[in-house]
Amino acid sequence: MGANSENWNDMPRIYDWAAREAERTVTVADLRASRKSGKRYTQVTAETAEEAAAAEQAGIEMLVTRARNVEAVRRGSKHLFVTAALGFADAVTQDDILRTALKALSDGADAVITARGMATVSMLAAEDIPVVGHLGLVPRKSTWLGRLRAFGKYAEEALALFQRFRRLEEAGAFAVECEVIPARVMSEIRRRIGLVTVSLGSGPDADVIFLFTEDICGGEGRRPRHARVYGDLQALQERIKQERVKALSAFRADVTANGFPGPQEISDIADDEYAAFVSRLKDSGFGD
């Protein structure tokens, strides 16, 4: 556990969707209660056991991962609240979506997130599945905006967005990822809804503050305006690339110069055993 996780000794005990006893840093009930208590949680992405373990060690409370990666993420973290993202192509029909959601929950997820329409949210919520919606800038739907930009920058657009928040809540979602919404608009909307709000580039007035691990760790050269970089993995990755090429080039040069393999990389045979082997070859008619 990291320095920020000293209070995790009092983690609530639950049963997960596979009927396994578990402990979680936070539950749906805790997130709902945070609306009144003012407590804020942190959420990052994870697609591997290593990323999940790093997040847990750092004291992060919540993770988002693609539905197919829940099992891997759970190998890295037994305790963090995991939301499984239901991909558009991974599950197409309503039956597919429900099957994928239940599989992700059985693998260890605590909630699912979807950017599909209200009918899908209602279908999932009708099964008591904790559903997170996605409003504001939804990158996969950005063609409707014409480009990647903040959504809600204009009065009519912000009002229409507010109505979508209300419809999402009526559809049965318990939370919503709010992506790149002007901070003042987000604050006004939040005061008027009951959804748990997850801010990704939508300001500090939210119940959960969310950033992509790749952006936090500096894994790419280009970063979104709403992100802040706390590491420099890109420089390390570049060094790894250079070291890989350097090592492979040295290997090839050694082979070309008859420098590899050398005595230390080969197995030998005792002189008497070697002599006996050659003698038997000759006796068998396989001489020089």
C-alpha positions in Angstrom: 0.0 0.0 0.0 1.2 3.5 -0.7 1.6 6.5 1.7 -2.0 7.7 0.8 -3.6 4.4 1.7 -3.1 4.3 5.5 -6.9 4.3 6.1 -7.5 1.3 4.0 -7.4 -1.0 7.0 -11.1 -0.1 7.4 -12.1 -1.0 3.9 -15.7 -2.2 3.6 -16.3 -5.9 3.1 -18.7 -6.9 0.2 -19.5 -9.8 -2.0 -18.7 -9.2 -5.6 -20.8 -10.2 -8.6 -19.2 -13.7 -8.6 -20.3 -14.1 -4.9 -16.7 -13.8 -3.7 -16.0 -12.1 -0.4 -14.0 -8.9 -1.1 -12.8 -5.7 0.3 -13.0 -2.4 -1.6 -11.5 1.0 -1.0 -14.9 2.5 -2.0 -18.3 1.3 -2.9 -21.3 2.7 -4.8 -22.8 3.6 -1.5 -19.6 5.5 -0.5 -19.6 7.4 -3.8 -23.2 8.4 -3.3 -22.5 9.5 0.3 -19.6 11.7 -1.0 -22.2 14.0 -2.5 -23.0 15.2 1.0 -19.7 14.7 2.8 -17.6 16.6 0.2 -15.0 13.8 0.0 -13.3 13.5 -3.4 -11.8 10.4 -4.9 -9.2 9.8 -7.6 -9.6 7.6 -10.6 -7.1 6.5 -13.3 -6.9 4.1 -16.2 -5.4 0.6 -16.0 -5.2 -2.1 -18.6 -2.6 -4.4 -17.0 -1.9 -6.0 -13.6 1.2 -3.8 -13.3 -0.7 -0.6 -13.9 -3.4 -1.6 -11.4 -0.8 -2.6 -8.8 1.0 0.8 -9.2 -2.3 2.7 -8.7 -3.1 0.7 -5.6 0.3 1.3 -4.2 0.0 5.0 -4.9 -3.3 5.3 -2.9 -5.6 5.8 -5.9 -9.1 4.6 -5.1 -10.7 3.9 -8.5 -9.8 2.4 -11.9 -11.3 2.3 -15.3 -10.4 -0.5 -17.7 -11.8 -2.1 -20.8 -14.2 -4.9 -20.0 -11.9 -7.6 -21.5 -9.1 -6.6 -19.2 -10.9 -6.8 -15.9 -9.3 -10.1 -15.0 -5.8 -8.8 -15.6 -6.5 -5.6 -13.6 -7.9 -7.6 -10.7 -4.6 -9.7 -10.6 -2.9 -6.4 -9.9 -5.4 -4.9 -7.4 -7.9 -6.8 -5.2 -9.2 -3.6 -3.5 -9.7 -0.7 -5.9 -13.1 0.1 -7.3 -13.0 -1.0 -10.9 -15.3 0.3 -13.7 -15.4 -1.7 -16.8 -15.8 0.2 -20.1 -18.2 -1.5 -22.6 -16.7 -1.0 -26.0 -19.0 -0.1 -28.9 -17.7 -3.0 -31.1 -17.2 -5.5 -28.3 -21.0 -5.7 -27.6 -23.5 -4.6 -30.2 -27.0 -5.9 -29.4 -28.7 -5.4 -26.1 -28.1 -9.1 -25.3 -24.4 -8.7 -26.2 -24.2 -5.6 -24.0 -25.8 -7.3 -21.0 -23.7 -10.5 -21.4 -20.5 -8.4 -21.6 -21.5 -6.3 -18.6 -22.2 -9.4 -16.5 -19.0 -11.1 -17.6 -17.0 -8.0 -16.6 -18.8 -7.9 -13.2 -18.2 -11.6 -12.6 -14.5 -11.0 -13.4 -14.3 -8.5 -10.6 -15.6 -5.2 -11.9 -17.8 -3.0 -9.6 -19.5 -1.0 -12.2 -19.7 -0.5 -16.0 -19.5 2.6 -18.1 -21.2 3.2 -21.4 -21.5 6.1 -23.8 -24.5 4.5 -25.5 -28.0 5.8 -25.5 -30.5 6.0 -22.6 -32.2 2.7 -23.6 -28.9 0.8 -22.9 -28.5 2.6 -19.6 -32.0 1.7 -18.6 -31.6 -1.9 -19.6 -28.4 -2.3 -17.5 -29.9 -0.4 -14.5 -33.0 -2.7 -14.6 -30.6 -5.5 -13.6 -29.3 -3.5 -10.6 -26.0 -3.0 -12.4 -24.2 0.1 -11.3 -24.0 2.1 -14.6 -21.8 5.1 -15.3 -22.8 7.3 -18.2 -20.6 9.5 -20.4 -21.5 13.1 -21.2 -19.7 16.2 -22.5 -17.1 15.6 -25.1 -17.3 11.9 -26.1 -14.3 11.6 -28.4 -15.8 8.7 -30.4 -18.8 10.9 -31.2 -16.8 14.1 -31.8 -17.8 14.2 -35.5 -21.1 15.7 -34.3 -19.1 18.6 -32.9 -16.9 18.9 -35.9 -13.7 18.7 -33.8 -12.4 17.9 -30.4 -13.5 20.7 -28.1 -15.1 21.5 -24.8 -18.8 20.8 -24.9 -21.2 23.3 -23.2 -19.3 26.4 -24.2 -22.5 28.1 -25.4 -25.7 28.8 -23.4 -28.0 26.7 -25.6 -25.5 23.8 -25.7 -25.0 23.9 -22.0 -28.7 23.9 -21.4 -29.1 20.9 -23.7 -26.3 19.2 -21.9 -28.0 19.7 -18.6 -31.1 18.1 -20.0 -29.0 15.1 -21.0 -27.7 14.8 -17.4 -31.3 14.7 -16.2 -32.3 12.1 -18.7 -29.3 10.0 -17.8 -30.3 10.1 -14.1 -33.9 9.2 -15.0 -32.6 6.3 -17.0 -31.0 4.8 -13.9 -27.3 5.7 -14.0 -25.7 6.3 -10.6 -22.7 8.2 -12.0 -21.5 10.0 -15.0 -18.1 10.7 -16.5 -18.1 14.4 -17.4 -15.5 15.0 -20.1 -14.2 18.5 -21.0 -17.2 20.5 -19.9 -16.5 24.2 -18.9 -15.9 24.2 -15.1 -18.5 26.8 -14.3 -21.1 24.9 -16.4 -20.2 21.7 -14.6 -20.5 23.3 -11.2 -24.0 24.6 -12.0 -25.2 21.2 -13.4 -23.7 19.3 -10.5 -25.8 21.3 -8.0 -29.0 20.4 -9.8 -28.5 16.6 -10.2 -28.1 13.6 -8.0 -25.5 11.7 -10.1 -22.0 11.0 -8.8 -19.8 13.1 -11.0 -16.5 12.0 -12.4 -14.5 15.0 -13.8 -12.2 14.4 -16.8 -11.2 17.9 -17.7 -14.4 19.4 -16.3 -13.0 21.2 -13.3 -12.6 20.5 -9.6 -16.3 20.5 -8.6 -16.9 16.8 -8.8 -17.0 13.7 -6.6 -14.2 11.9 -8.5 -11.2 13.5 -10.3 -10.1 11.4 -13.3 -7.0 11.4 -15.5 -5.5 8.8 -17.9 -2.5 7.0 -16.4 -0.7 7.6 -19.7 -1.1 11.3 -19.4 -0.2 11.4 -15.7 3.0 9.4 -16.3 4.1 11.3 -19.5 3.8 8.3 -21.7 3.1 10.3 -24.9 4.5 13.4 -26.4 1.2 15.1 -26.9 -1.1 15.5 -23.9 -4.7 16.9 -23.6 -5.0 20.5 -22.3 -6.9 19.2 -19.3 -4.1 16.8 -18.2 -1.1 17.4 -16.0 2.1 15.4 -16.5 3.8 14.1 -13.3 6.3 11.7 -14.9 8.4 11.2 -18.0 7.9 7.6 -19.1 8.3 8.7 -22.7 12.0 9.5 -22.1 12.4 6.1 -20.5 10.7 4.4 -23.4 12.9 6.2 -25.8 16.0 5.0 -23.9 14.6 1.5 -24.0 14.2 1.7 -27.8 17.8 3.0 -28.2 19.2 0.3 -25.9 17.3 -2.4 -27.8 18.8 -1.3 -31.1 22.2 -0.9 -29.6 22.1 -4.4 -28.1 20.8 -6.0 -31.3 23.4 -4.2 -33.4 26.2 -5.4 -31.1 24.9 -9.0 -31.3 24.9 -8.9 -35.1 28.4 -7.4 -35.2 29.7 -10.1 -32.9 28.2 -12.9 -35.0 29.7 -11.3 -38.2 33.1 -11.1 -36.6 32.9 -14.7 -35.2 32.9 -13.2 -31.7 29.6 -15.0 -30.7 29.1 -17.6 -29.5 32.3 -17.8 -27.5 33.7 -20.4 -25.0 31.4 -19.1 -22.2 28.3 -19.6 -24.3 28.9 -23.2 -25.5 28.7 -26.6 -23.8 31.8 -28.9 -23.9 32.3 -32.6 -23.7 35.1 -34.4 -21.9 38.1 -35.3 -24.1 37.7 -39.1 -23.5 34.0 -39.0 -24.2 34.6 -37.0 -27.4 37.3 -39.4 -28.5 35.0 -42.4 -27.9 32.2 -40.6 -29.9 34.4 -40.0 -32.9 35.8 -43.6 -32.7 32.3 -45.0 -32.8 31.3 -42.8 -35.7 34.3 -44.2 -37.7 33.5 -47.8 -36.6 29.9 -47.3 -37.9 31.2 -46.3 -41.3 30.8 -42.5 -40.9 34.5 -41.6 -41.1 36.0 -38.3 -42.2 
